[in-house]
């Protein structure tokens, strides 16, 4: 049985737009998975002052993998694209975050779904809104429309 997962993509090093395009190709190669759709690319300021702007997108992935197996696959793609984990919210070649996994709420040491703080990140919410119906609700019951209303399109630029 397949589950629709939404993956947040971000990069601000080594040609970020190309990093995301490469990651989208890699997502489509994950075993037992298929890339169903991807949002437009957006640029946004880094959460840390003085760092390069990020390029972001959201992908819809249909997968038969369990959530932690998918997380392992995502981290493998990050590693393959040169991700080095040094500084939280710091510069990176690629960041892949599991935002949603079907209608599941997951609270594991390695994985929290819906992704924590996504409600405060326009670079996640606005690309996600391109891929879901207007009345979409997160697994925890929150309305995407309300989250968008509470998180203005500030600091974003659609490419």
N, C-alpha and C positions, 0 to 999 in steps of 0.2 A: 504494500500500500504506500502510496506517495503522499508526502506532506509538502506544503508550500512554505518555504523558509524565505525570509527577507534578509539580505546581507548588505550591510553598509560598507562602502569602499571609500578609502581616503588615501591621499599621497601628497607630499609636498617636497619630495626630492627626486632627482634624476628623471626629469620629464614626466611630471605627475599624470598628465592626461594619457600618455602612452602606458604608464604603469597600470592605470585603471583599465585601459583597453586590453592589455595583456592579461590582467587578472580576470576579466570577463571571459576571455577565451579559456583560461585555466578552470574557471568555475564550471564551464560546459563540459570539461573533461573529467570531473570528479565521478568516480564510479557510482552507479545507481542513481545518478542525478542528471538533470537537464536544466540549462538556463532557459527560463520561460520568458523573461523580459528584463530590460534595464532602463533606468531613467536617463534623462539628459545628464550631462556633467555640469557641476556647479563649482565655483570657487568661493572660498570663505577665508576669513582671517583665522590664524592659529589661535588656540586658546591661551598660548603663552606669548607675551609681547616680544617683538623683535624677531620672530621666526617667520619663515616664508609662508605665503598663503597656501591653503590646502585646495586640492581638487577633490570633489566628492561625487558620489553617485549611490544609488541603491539598486540591487539586483533581486529579482524574484527567481528562486531556484526550487524546482520540484525534485524531491529527493526521497529515496527509500532508506537512507541512512538514519541511524539513531542520532540524537542531538550531539552527544559527545564525539561520535565518529565524524560527524560533519565538522565540528569544531577542530578536530585533529587535521582534517583535510584542509580547512581554511588556514590553519597555522602552517601547514606544509607549503601552501602557495605563498604565504608571506615570506617564509624562509627562502624558497626558491627565487624570489624576487629581491633578495638582499635585505630583508627586514632584520634590524638589530634593535633589540629592546634595551634602551638606555634610560630614557627620560619619559616619564608619564606625560602624554600630550605633546611630546617633543617631535622634532622632525623625523620622518620615516619614509622609506620607499613605498611601503604599502601597509595599510591597516584594513583588515577584514573583520567586521563585527557582526555576529549573529544578532539581528534586531528582534526577529520574531520567528517562531517555529510552530506553524499551524496555530491551533488554539491552545497551545500548552503554556503554562506558567512553570518555569524551571528555576529552581533555587539550589544550585550545586556550587561547591567551592570554586570550580573552574568556569561556571557558566550561569549567568542570570538572564532570563528571558521573561518578559520583554526587557530589552537592554536598558540598563539603568541610565538615567539622565537623558534618554532620547527625547523626552517631552520638552527639554530645554535646548534642543539642538536643531535650529532651522535647517542646517545642512543634512540632516537625516529626515526630518518631517516632510519638507517640500518635495524632495525626490521620491520619497515613499508615496506621497499623495498622487504622483503620476501613475502609480502601478495598481492602485486599489480603488474600489468604488467610493463615492462621496460619503456613504453612510458607514464606512469601515470602522470597526471597533477592534482594539487590541484585545489579546486574550484575557487581560485583567479587567476588561469592561470599559476602559477609557475610550472615548470617541476621538478619532483622528481629527475630525472637524473642530472639536473643542481645543485639542492640543495645538492645532494650527492657529486658532484664534488667539490663544494665550502666548504664542511664540511667533512674533512678527518676522516677516521676510526682511531681515536687517542684516547687512554685511554679506549678503549672497549676491552672486552674479551668475546667471545661467549662461553657459557657453553655447 
